[in-house]
Structures are given as structure tokens and as C-alpha cells.
Amino acid sequence: MKQTTLNVRMDEETRRRFDAFCSSIGLTASAAVNLFVKSVLREHRIPFEITDRPSWETLEVMEDTLNRRNLHGPFASVDALMEDLDAPD
């Protein structure tokens, strides 16, 4: 079967970590991406959950921020939140 190239942009640190992980399990990055694509085509879905709910890591950071700061929300925008975070307590 004729081969083609797929170019994917990502930051260097993510690429370095992905290459290291793939190497640790005996794959190339190209082979791992091919496994992902074939799984999508076989299952007709993304093989993991995609959600707009924050991850537990994000929730922990949010809780920590609220516990450490005297925030004055609710906020009408991200800019308003950032201004409040930058303001002296």
C-alpha cells in the first residue's frame, strides 16, 4: 500500500516526552500514531473520553487557588479574574 505523510505540530517538550514513552514500550512515534488512527477507524470513535469537564488535576489547582486567595468573584471574564489574582490582597 502506498504511504503518505501526516505532519503534526506540537511543542518540543511534548514531542520529547512522547518519543521517550514510545521508545520505552518499543514503538516509534509514527507507529503509535498509526495505532491511534487505526483504532479510530476500527471503532468509529476517539478511543478515549473527550469532555469539557476539568480534570482532577485542574480541580485541585482551582481549589488550591481559591483556598490561598481572597478572590472577589464571580467574574464576568477571564481578564477580570486575572486582574483580581494580580491585585494585592
MDAnalysis code that builds the backbone (N, CA, C; Angstrom):
import MDAnalysis as mda
import numpy as np

u = mda.Universe.empty(267, n_residues=89, atom_resindex=np.repeat(np.arange(89), 3), trajectory=True)
u.add_TopologyAttr("name", ["N", "CA", "C"] * 89)
u.add_TopologyAttr("resid", np.arange(1, 90))
u.add_TopologyAttr("resname", ["MET", "LYS", "GLN", "THR", "THR", "LEU", "ASN", "VAL", "ARG", "MET", "ASP", "GLU", "GLU", "THR", "ARG", "ARG", "ARG", "PHE", "ASP", "ALA", "PHE", "CYS", "SER", "SER", "ILE", "GLY", "LEU", "THR", "ALA", "SER", "ALA", "ALA", "VAL", "ASN", "LEU", "PHE", "VAL", "LYS", "SER", "VAL", "LEU", "ARG", "GLU", "HIS", "ARG", "ILE", "PRO", "PHE", "GLU", "ILE", "THR", "ASP", "ARG", "PRO", "SER", "TRP", "GLU", "THR", "LEU", "GLU", "VAL", "MET", "GLU", "ASP", "THR", "LEU", "ASN", "ARG", "ARG", "ASN", "LEU", "HIS", "GLY", "PRO", "PHE", "ALA", "SER", "VAL", "ASP", "ALA", "LEU", "MET", "GLU", "ASP", "LEU", "ASP", "ALA", "PRO", "ASP"])
u.atoms.positions = np.array([
    [0.844, -1.178, 0.000],
    [0.000, 0.000, 0.000],
    [0.891, 1.244, 0.000],
    [0.509, 2.225, -0.790],
    [1.274, 3.467, -0.881],
    [1.230, 4.217, 0.443],
    [2.359, 4.763, 0.866],
    [2.484, 5.501, 2.120],
    [2.330, 7.005, 1.864],
    [1.879, 7.719, 2.879],
    [1.775, 9.168, 2.837],
    [2.274, 9.716, 4.161],
    [2.483, 11.003, 4.227],
    [2.998, 11.637, 5.437],
    [1.926, 12.516, 6.055],
    [1.824, 12.460, 7.377],
    [0.940, 13.327, 8.148],
    [1.825, 14.180, 9.042],
    [1.757, 15.492, 8.914],
    [2.539, 16.396, 9.758],
    [1.686, 16.860, 10.922],
    [2.237, 16.781, 12.114],
    [1.541, 17.196, 13.330],
    [2.421, 18.186, 14.069],
    [1.856, 19.313, 14.478],
    [2.622, 20.307, 15.220],
    [2.365, 20.123, 16.712],
    [3.444, 20.168, 17.500],
    [3.352, 20.125, 18.955],
    [4.596, 20.771, 19.523],
    [4.526, 21.142, 20.797],
    [5.702, 21.770, 21.391],
    [6.803, 20.726, 21.584],
    [8.040, 21.214, 21.645],
    [9.211, 20.332, 21.692],
    [9.218, 19.412, 22.907],
    [8.815, 19.927, 24.063],
    [8.820, 19.112, 25.280],
    [7.826, 17.962, 25.180],
    [6.649, 18.230, 24.630],
    [5.658, 17.168, 24.440],
    [6.206, 16.118, 23.495],
    [6.821, 16.551, 22.410],
    [7.392, 15.611, 21.445],
    [8.494, 14.770, 22.088],
    [9.364, 15.405, 22.853],
    [10.450, 14.675, 23.508],
    [9.893, 13.619, 24.461],
    [8.894, 14.002, 25.260],
    [8.299, 13.059, 26.211],
    [7.564, 11.928, 25.495],
    [6.865, 12.258, 24.392],
    [6.148, 11.240, 23.623],
    [7.129, 10.250, 23.000],
    [8.196, 10.766, 22.406],
    [9.227, 9.886, 21.828],
    [9.812, 8.964, 22.897],
    [10.102, 9.526, 24.079],
    [10.677, 8.720, 25.162],
    [9.704, 7.635, 25.602],
    [8.425, 7.986, 25.734],
    [7.430, 6.988, 26.121],
    [7.328, 5.889, 25.068],
    [7.204, 6.286, 23.816],
    [7.093, 5.302, 22.735],
    [8.297, 4.368, 22.732],
    [9.468, 4.927, 22.881],
    [10.685, 4.128, 22.913],
    [10.658, 3.135, 24.074],
    [10.136, 3.579, 25.222],
    [10.112, 2.714, 26.407],
    [9.196, 1.508, 26.232],
    [8.232, 1.603, 25.306],
    [7.339, 0.462, 25.062],
    [7.626, -0.195, 23.711],
    [8.744, 0.189, 23.103],
    [9.180, -0.460, 21.875],
    [8.514, -0.001, 20.605],
    [8.005, 1.226, 20.600],
    [7.355, 1.785, 19.411],
    [8.069, 3.050, 18.962],
    [7.883, 3.391, 17.710],
    [8.257, 4.719, 17.236],
    [7.038, 5.619, 17.401],
    [7.251, 6.913, 17.365],
    [6.126, 7.844, 17.421],
    [5.191, 7.611, 16.239],
    [5.749, 7.335, 15.074],
    [4.947, 7.070, 13.882],
    [4.060, 5.840, 14.084],
    [4.619, 4.777, 14.656],
    [3.835, 3.559, 14.896],
    [2.714, 3.830, 15.895],
    [2.998, 4.619, 16.938],
    [1.975, 4.938, 17.934],
    [0.831, 5.734, 17.313],
    [1.160, 6.709, 16.480],
    [0.114, 7.499, 15.818],
    [-0.690, 6.609, 14.878],
    [-0.030, 5.704, 14.166],
    [-0.748, 4.768, 13.302],
    [-1.697, 3.882, 14.098],
    [-1.267, 3.429, 15.279],
    [-2.159, 2.632, 16.135],
    [-3.389, 3.439, 16.529],
    [-3.187, 4.708, 16.873],
    [-4.297, 5.582, 17.230],
    [-5.276, 5.723, 16.059],
    [-4.745, 6.021, 14.879],
    [-5.601, 6.231, 13.703],
    [-6.376, 4.962, 13.373],
    [-5.712, 3.812, 13.411],
    [-6.396, 2.548, 13.099],
    [-7.462, 2.228, 14.130],
    [-7.214, 2.574, 15.390],
    [-8.220, 2.373, 16.425],
    [-9.447, 3.257, 16.170],
    [-9.221, 4.508, 15.806],
    [-10.324, 5.419, 15.482],
    [-11.159, 4.849, 14.328],
    [-10.490, 4.395, 13.286],
    [-11.200, 3.882, 12.120],
    [-11.941, 2.584, 12.432],
    [-11.347, 1.725, 13.254],
    [-11.980, 0.455, 13.609],
    [-13.206, 0.677, 14.500],
    [-13.079, 1.573, 15.492],
    [-14.139, 1.775, 16.479],
    [-15.112, 2.893, 16.124],
    [-14.768, 3.687, 15.117],
    [-15.576, 4.845, 14.712],
    [-15.797, 5.809, 15.871],
    [-14.746, 6.000, 16.655],
    [-14.793, 6.953, 17.762],
    [-13.364, 7.248, 18.204],
    [-13.192, 8.341, 18.927],
    [-11.915, 8.627, 19.564],
    [-11.801, 7.637, 20.731],
    [-10.691, 6.914, 20.863],
    [-10.623, 5.838, 21.853],
    [-10.360, 6.303, 23.287],
    [-10.792, 7.483, 23.625],
    [-10.741, 7.977, 24.998],
    [-11.783, 9.065, 25.122],
    [-12.168, 9.359, 26.362],
    [-13.214, 10.343, 26.601],
    [-12.684, 11.759, 26.392],
    [-13.446, 12.547, 25.666],
    [-13.162, 13.968, 25.494],
    [-14.312, 14.702, 26.157],
    [-13.992, 15.562, 27.103],
    [-15.036, 16.224, 27.871],
    [-14.676, 17.676, 28.132],
    [-15.676, 18.461, 28.428],
    [-15.412, 19.847, 28.800],
    [-15.304, 19.992, 30.310],
    [-15.416, 18.862, 31.041],
    [-15.230, 18.892, 32.493],
    [-13.739, 18.964, 32.795],
    [-13.363, 19.722, 33.803],
    [-11.942, 19.801, 34.141],
    [-11.429, 18.486, 34.728],
    [-10.157, 18.217, 34.505],
    [-9.539, 17.021, 35.071],
    [-9.384, 17.186, 36.576],
    [-9.089, 16.095, 37.270],
    [-8.896, 16.192, 38.722],
    [-7.705, 17.079, 39.042],
    [-6.673, 17.090, 38.170],
    [-5.523, 17.960, 38.406],
    [-5.936, 19.433, 38.346],
    [-6.754, 19.758, 37.359],
    [-7.237, 21.134, 37.222],
    [-8.093, 21.519, 38.419],
    [-8.970, 20.596, 38.848],
    [-9.816, 20.879, 40.007],
    [-8.978, 21.118, 41.265],
    [-7.907, 20.347, 41.440],
    [-7.024, 20.547, 42.593],
    [-6.372, 21.930, 42.559],
    [-5.902, 22.343, 41.388],
    [-5.277, 23.667, 41.262],
    [-6.307, 24.753, 41.540],
    [-7.516, 24.575, 41.016],
    [-8.564, 25.568, 41.248],
    [-8.889, 25.675, 42.741],
    [-9.026, 24.530, 43.403],
    [-9.330, 24.531, 44.831],
    [-8.192, 25.169, 45.625],
    [-6.962, 24.822, 45.273],
    [-5.806, 25.395, 45.956],
    [-5.778, 26.913, 45.785],
    [-6.053, 27.376, 44.576],
    [-6.065, 28.815, 44.306],
    [-7.139, 29.503, 45.136],
    [-8.316, 28.913, 45.190],
    [-9.396, 29.519, 45.974],
    [-9.072, 29.528, 47.463],
    [-8.403, 28.487, 47.946],
    [-8.045, 28.419, 49.361],
    [-6.947, 29.403, 49.735],
    [-6.057, 29.719, 48.798],
    [-4.936, 30.601, 49.090],
    [-5.251, 32.066, 48.832],
    [-6.240, 32.336, 48.028],
    [-6.510, 33.715, 47.625],
    [-7.873, 34.169, 48.121],
    [-7.983, 35.419, 48.370],
    [-9.261, 36.013, 48.731],
    [-9.861, 36.597, 47.451],
    [-10.460, 35.732, 46.635],
    [-10.998, 36.176, 45.350],
    [-12.338, 36.877, 45.558],
    [-12.641, 37.786, 44.647],
    [-13.834, 38.600, 44.766],
    [-14.819, 38.346, 43.626],
    [-14.947, 37.110, 43.188],
    [-15.815, 36.739, 42.071],
    [-17.268, 36.730, 42.481],
    [-18.183, 36.349, 41.607],
    [-17.905, 35.760, 40.288],
    [-17.362, 36.799, 39.307],
    [-16.751, 36.289, 38.252],
    [-16.074, 37.145, 37.289],
    [-16.773, 37.083, 35.944],
    [-16.848, 38.227, 35.305],
    [-17.505, 38.313, 34.005],
    [-16.620, 37.802, 32.877],
    [-15.311, 37.714, 33.138],
    [-14.386, 37.285, 32.092],
    [-13.116, 36.739, 32.717],
    [-12.330, 36.067, 31.921],
    [-11.025, 35.584, 32.369],
    [-10.140, 36.776, 32.719],
    [-10.233, 37.845, 31.928],
    [-9.432, 39.040, 32.210],
    [-9.751, 39.606, 33.590],
    [-11.032, 39.616, 33.961],
    [-11.416, 40.127, 35.273],
    [-10.847, 39.234, 36.384],
    [-10.886, 37.935, 36.197],
    [-10.287, 37.012, 37.165],
    [-8.790, 37.261, 37.300],
    [-8.110, 37.395, 36.167],
    [-6.661, 37.603, 36.186],
    [-6.315, 38.925, 36.895],
    [-7.105, 39.949, 36.679],
    [-6.883, 41.217, 37.380],
    [-7.015, 41.032, 38.877],
    [-8.021, 40.283, 39.299],
    [-8.225, 40.043, 40.720],
    [-7.077, 39.209, 41.295],
    [-6.580, 38.237, 40.546],
    [-5.466, 37.429, 41.017],
    [-4.191, 38.264, 41.167],
    [-4.023, 39.247, 40.284],
    [-2.837, 40.100, 40.317],
    [-2.917, 41.189, 41.374],
    [-4.130, 41.481, 41.854],
    [-4.298, 42.566, 42.824],
    [-3.713, 42.168, 44.176],
    [-3.143, 43.136, 44.890],
    [-2.635, 42.809, 46.237],
    [-3.808, 42.429, 47.142],
    [-3.541, 41.499, 48.070],
    [-4.603, 41.033, 48.984],
    [-5.049, 42.108, 49.940],
])
